[in-house]
Amino acid sequence: MFHKLALIGIGLIGSSIARASRLKGLAETITISTRRQETLDEARALGLGDLYTMDPIEAVKGADLVILCIPVQSYGAVMEKIGPYLEPGAILSDVGSVKQHVIKAMAPYVPKGVHLIPGHPIAGTEHSGPAAGFPELFINRWCVLTPDKGVDPAAVEKLTQFWSALGSNVEVMEPAHHDMVLAITSHIPHLVAYNIVGTVADLEQDTQSEVIKFSASGFRDFTRIAASDPVMWRDVFLTNRDAVLEMLGRFLEDLSKLQRMVRVGDGQGLEDLFTRTRKIRRSIITAGQETAAADFGRPHGSVKTLEGPSGTVVLDGAPAPQIDTNVEVAHPVREHGGGDDA
């Protein structure tokens, strides 16, 4: 599909693009550029590319697809370097979690004849670095493209085909709308997760150790994304400030209503809210963006199972609802959260 794919940055997302592109044969040559020698050496040891360089200018020369996989606040400085060396007819894209800022940072340095098509693969894990990537990351996940209205439709279609070949469902969206949607579906959840872990960090040492010890349920699942790349998420909140504050305000209003229900003992109100939100959560599974497998599809070793009364499955002697104990999941449930971006 492409003669030369240049990846500027090679963390979770960049390395997953490299692995999937290699697996699918989407680029004749994959060139990888990073600013740190140790990261470049790790990518080379993993065999993620064909050419490796710390010079982004060298990386983009002759490339017909260039993808920035770096923290979004780095875009301006990198674009100033590589802009004059981008090939006419090349597609220039990225994987950042915000889009209005990205366009402002990239557009001034895009030479005539280069097609700027910002992108956001809504996929990731809480892990980061070249070794964290895997080729299946984008399968059945959405990738949003936010091209300007004046961009060549043929270039948009070619990039759409690229992401589709990686396994993604592709949607074209206005940049401002993207930033507002992602503020509530991704950015606010990360902010809340970071905050609740910060609350635990401020607790007395004895209580803190108990929280960590007994975090085998809600706290564990809810705060997984708080292990995500701190630099990436710092940049997300600083560059999508308006949308985040708008959605955070709505969230706080709803949280105040919930606080009042608890205070006044409004059991019916709580039940109505939980019923409505449970339906929304289940619709995510129906849409194929989550698994219905037991324990969020986490792989387990051998688990002792016995047949209890009326066919009830027994796990280690404890009755549990009927579940399919033969489900095999290659990877745990993964969400947007890691890095390079995610």
N, C-alpha and C positions, 0 to 999 in steps of 0.2 A: 504493500500500500504506500510506503514511503521509502525513499532512497536512504535518508539519514535522519534518525530521530535523536535529538539532543535533549538530554535531561539535565537541567540546572538544579542541582540538589538531588540527594538520593536517600531520603529517609523512608518511612513506611510507604507512602504513596508512590514516590518515585521508583523505589525498588520493585513495588508491585506492578507498576506500569512496565518496567524493564522485563520482569519475569514473564508477564502475560504476553507482551509483544514478541518476546523470543519464542514462547510456546506456540503462538499463533502465526509466527512468520510475518509480522506486520511491517518490519523494517529490515532493510538489508544490513544496515550498520546502526548500532546504538552507541552513542557517545555520552559519557557521564562526566560532569564537572561538579566539583565541590570546593569549598573554601578551606577545608581542613584536610591535611595530608592523611591523617589516620582514618578519616571517613572514606577517602578515595581508596586507600589500601584495603579497607574492609570490603568495599564494593568489588575491587579487583579480585580479592580472594574468593568472593562468592560467585565470581564469573557473571556479573550482572550486565556487563557491556562488552564492547569490542575495543573502544578507545577510552582512555582515562586521562583527564587533565585538570589542573587547578585553574586554568585560564579559560573563563567562559567565552572569551572571544574566539579562541581556537575551537571550542566545542561547537559553536553555532555556524562556523564557516561551512558552507555547502549543505547545511541541514534544511530539509523541506518541511520539517515539523520540529518546533522548539517548544518545550513545556517547562515553565518555571515551577519547581517543587520546593520552594523556600518560604520562610516566614514572610508574610505580606508586607511588612515594613521594610524589607530588604529590596523590594521590587525596583524602586526608583534608582538606587545606586547601581544595581545590576543592569537595568535597561539602558542607563546612560553609557555603560561600557559596550554592551553588545549591539545596541541599536544600529550603528553605522555598518555593521558586518552581517546583518541579517540578509539572507538571499531574497531577491525579488521573486514573488510567487509563493514564498514560504508561509506556512500557517504558524502563528505565534499564539500560545495558549498558556494556561496555568492551572493550578489545582486549589487555589485559595478559597477560604470559607466566606469571604466577603467579596463583593463584586464592584460596587461603586468606587471604593477606594482603589481597587486594582486598576480599573480603567483610567482613573485620574493619574495613577503612578506610571502606567505603561504607555498610554496613548501619545504623549509628547515626544517619545523617542522612537516611534514606529515609522520607518521610512515608507515612502510611497511604493505600492506594489506588494507590501507584506500584509497578510490578512490577520488582524487581531481578533481572536475569538476566545474571550475568557471562559474558563470552565470550572466546574466544581463537582468532582466525584463525591457523592455523599456516602462515603464508605471509610472505614478505618477501624482501628482498635485503640486500646489505651497504651499500646507499645509504640516505640519509635526507633529509628535507626535502620540502616540497610538490611540487617538480618531479620527485621520484623515483617518484611514484606512477603507476600505469597500470591501466586498468579490468580487464585480464585477470588481475591478480595472484591472485585467489582461485579461478580456474577449476581444478577437479579437486584442490583442496587441502582439507584438513580444517579445520572450525571446531568447536571444543569449547565447549559451553554447560554451565555449572555452576549451575543454579538451585537454590534451597532447596526442600525438599519441599513447603513450603506455598504456593509460587508458583502462580498461576492457570495451569493447563495450556493454556488458550487463548492466553495471552500468550507462553508458551514456543513454541507452535506457530506463532504469527505471526512471532516472531523467527527461528525455524527456516526459515520460508518466505522471509524476507528474505535470509538468508545463502545459501539454496539458489538464489535468484534471482541472487545475485552470482556463482554458479558453484561454491559450496563444497559439500562433503559434510559433513553436520552430525552430531555425536555428542553425546549428553548424558552427563555423567560427574560423579562425586563430586569435589569440589574437592581433597581430599587425594590421591586417586588421580591426578588430573591433574598435580599438582605433582610427584609421584614419577616418573610416566612422562616428563614433559617435562625433568626433571632429567637423565635419561640420554640422551634423544633430542635435546635441544637445548642445555641449559645446560652440561653437562659438555663437549660438543664445542667450544662457544665458549670455555670456560675453558682447555681444552688449546690451542686455536688462539692465544688471547691469550698463553699462557705460552711457546709455542715461538717466537713472534715476539719476545717479551721476551728469550728466550735469545739470539736473533740480535742483538738490540740491545746485549747485554752483551759480544758478541764483539769481538775486536780489529778496528779499522777496516778493515784489509786483507781479513780473512776476511769481515767483514760485507758489504763491497761485492761480493765474489765470490758470496755467497749470493744477494744481490739480483739480480746479473747473470745467474746461472744458474738462477733459480727459474722455469723454464719447464715444470716437471712437478709432482712430488709436493708440494713446498713451496708452490708457487703455488696449487694446487687445495685443499690442506688448510688453508691460512691465509687463504683469501678472507674468511671470516666474521670474521676479526680486524679487518676494516675497519668493523665495525658500530658503531652509536651507543654511545659509551662511557657516557653518562649512563643510558641505558636498561638496559644490561647491568650497570652498577654496582647499580642498583635491583633487578634480577632476583636477583643473588647475595645481596644483603642481606635480601631479603624471602622468599626460598625457601631459606634457610640450612640448615635441617634436612635437607630432601630432597637438596640438593646435596651436603652432607657425607656423607650415607648412600651415595649413588651414587659419590661421589669415593673413598670408602673401598674400595668393591668394585672400582672401576677400578684403584686402586693395588695391591690384592692381585693382580689379574690381571696387571698390569704387572710385578710382582715375579716371578711365575711365568714370564713371557716373558723377563725378564732372565736368569733362571736357565737357561732353554733355550739362550739365546745363549751364556752363559758356559761351559756344559758341553758345548756342541756337539750338542745334541739335535735333529738334523735332522728325524727322524721326527715329533717333537712339534711342531716349527715347521710342517712341511708339513700335519699334521693340523689345526692351528689355522687356518692360512691357507685350507685347503679348506673348513672349516666356515664361516668368516666370509665367504668369497667367495660362498657359497650365500645367506647372509643379505643381502649387498649386492645380489645379482642379484634377490632376491625383492622388493626395493624398486622395481626397475624393473618387474617383473611386476605389482606393485600399482598402477602408474601414478603413483608419486610421484617418478619420475626418468625421464630419457630414455636410450634405448639408442643414440642417435645418436653418431657418432664425435666424439671430443674434447668430450664432455659437451654436445653440441649447440651449441657456440659458433659464431656466424656467422662465416664467413670470406669474404674477397673471392674473386676468381678464383684458382683453384688449378690449376696445370697437371696434367692427368691423361692418362696414356697406358695402353694395353693392354700388359701384360707377358706373359710366358709363362703359358699355361694360364689366361688371363683374369685374372691378377693385376693389381690396380690399381697404377699407379706414380705416386707423388706427388713431383713435382720430382726425378725420377730415382731415387727410393729405393723399393724394393719394400715393399708394405704389405699386410696382410690385406684381403680383399675387403670393401668397405664401399659404402654407398649415397652417392655424392657429390652426389646431387640433393636430399638432404634440406634443407628450408628450415625454419628455426626463427625465429619472430618475436622471441623474447627468449632470452638465455642461460639456463641452468638457474638457478633462483632458489630460495633456501631462506629459512627464518625467520632473520632476522639483522639487519634494518635498523632500522626504527625507528618509533618513536614509541610504540610499541614499537620494535621490530617488534611 
